[in-house]
Amino acid sequence: MEVNTIKIEIRKHHVTPGLNVLDMVIDADGEKIVKQTQHKDTDQAYQHFVKEVIRISKELAAARIE
């Protein structure tokens, strides 16, 4: 599999006190997923998603070229 670009973008679209409306764009391997999501500031699932994206990004950045 040849992957030239992996892009994950999360943009605040609209902010209501305590509620974030976000545009999430994932573009990888020729597939583009665009989803508007709503999350409360305390949403554990969303916070976990962001932490996992950061962890995976760091892991890829530090990976040895084989």
Secondary structure, 3 states (H helix, E strand, C coil): CCCCCEEEEEEEEEEECCEEEEEEEEEECCEEEEEEEEEECCCHHHHHHHHHHHHHHHHHHHCCCC
